Every structure is written in C-alpha cells, then in structure tokens.
C-alpha cells in the first residue's frame, strides 16, 4: 500500500497556497484584528469558489462530497497562512454537524458558497469564535444562537463568545463526529502554522549575521530548527492517519477517536515547539505585532486548547490503551 498524497491532493494544496499567498493574509489578519472583517470574508468567498468550503458538503447541497483527507490538505495550508475567523467551524464542524442532524437546504448550501458561521458544542467547545451566523448544541438540541458576552484570547484575531440558543433545528443530535472533525481540522491548522514558523525562522537564520557569519551556520541554531522539522514530520502521519480513519479507510477495529486525539496532541506539540524555537532564533523582533511571526505565535497558543485540550486528549489516548 502506498501512503502518499495523490496529484489531486497536491494540486489542492498548491491552489489554496497560491490563493492565500496572493491575498496577503497577514495584512487581512491585521484588518480583522482592527475590526474590519470584510477583507477576510472576501478570501473565504474566494476559497469557496475553489471548492474548499464545500469539501465536506454533499454534492446535492453544492459541495464536493470529498473527505477528511482533502479537508486536512486544505486546512494545513490555511494554518500556514494564519487565516483568522471561525474557519474550522465553517469548513469542518458545521457541515458534519448538519449532516448528523439531518439539516439540509439553504443553511448547508450557504456554507458551500462562502458563508461564515460558527458553533459551540459544550463542554468540548463551550465558546465559539464570533460570526454573524451562530449555532449551538445543548443537551442534544441543535439551535440557532445569539452571541452574548465576548471573551478575548491571547490571539487578538480570535474573539470568542458565549452562545444562547434561539430556534431549535434538530433534536437528539449526535455530536461525536462533528467534534472529531473539529479536533482534526485544528490539528491540521497547527501543523500548517508550525511549518510557517519554521520557514520564518530558517529564512531569518540565513539572513541574520553575527561575527561575520549567518546565524544559521551555528550548530545550536541548526539543532533548534532540526528539532522542529522532526516534530512536524512525526506529527504529519498521525494527522493523515486520523483523516483516513474518519473517512473509513482503516480496519473496522481501529479506534478513530483515539487517533484523532493523538493527532492533535502531536500537532500541538510540534506547533508549540516551533513557536518557542522560532522566537529564540528571531529574538525580540518576533514579539512585535509588525512581524508575521507574532500572528502564528498567538494563534498557536489559542488553538492548543480549541476543540479539545491537550490534557483531555491525552487522557482519551491513555484510556484507549
């Protein structure tokens, strides 16, 4: 069996990367932080035109009927560019949640067309990133929701809100699949962010000179960055293995929820290491809001606890052994 991405997956990654590179996401992220959400909404609309927003949506509702593997490919690139907003909720969680709840029609097709929405599923995700359209699942009931008190996070582009239910849409909603896809999508984002931080640190190490030499030529710096590269490459197979499990491409006795938990733990550890080591390489400049590294530093810290804390996910892995 060949465990490699196909040309279709490579093309998808290249398409998303090219679109986000051209869009200059750092400037749009700073606009989002300042309260102007329109530039990011334009990018999400452009992603929808490529089919990214509809990857997990059935063709009958305007989607692509793709799988978790394709979603992970796209989300890794989105993480690499630090696109702000309720991306995981819009592209991953809500399509799966609507399918589980039997919700179809305009609510689903709007997501495929580039609509931005958010969702809270307590206790795993008790708060939700802000969006104009909100949903919440409480006691098995999926409802539209109204945002209440706002909660700031370490990531200034990630403002969370408490959601109160309004109109009920479905009862007895199964939430495990939606939570797992949210956990996996967040892991893919963290994987992409780790890769971006490694690239920023490596570029700086080649340009910055001390004692007449690029600091990247010093063994200590090489080892720092090599550790990050190894952590990323060790996490990536776990993320894609979990995607295979969600897509049903593994033996029936595979514990998919355990694999999803392990994937996010590994991706989170890699991103956390990348944030620490890249900041050590860049020094104080990495703290500044003017440097793109700061976007990844704060987002990594915020995403580490999104859709499952490291402690809860490690406990799930331990209990499965």
Secondary structure, 3 states (H helix, E strand, C coil): CCCCCCHHHHHHHHHHHHHHHHHCHHHHHHHHHCCCCHHHHHHHHHHHHHCCCCCCCCHHHCCCCCCHHHHHHHHHHHHHCCCCCCHHHHHHHHHHHHHHHCCCCHHHHHHHCCCCEEEEECCCECCEECCCEEEEEECCEEEEEEEEEEECCCCCCCCEEEEEEEEEEECCCCCHHHHHHHHHHHHHHHHHHHHHHHHHHHHHHHHCEECCEEHHHCHHHHHHHHHHHHHHHHHHHHHHHHHHHHCCCCCCCCCHHHHHHHHHHHHHHHHHHHHHHHHHHHHHHHHCCCCCHHHHHHHHHHHCCCCCCHHHHHHHHHHHC
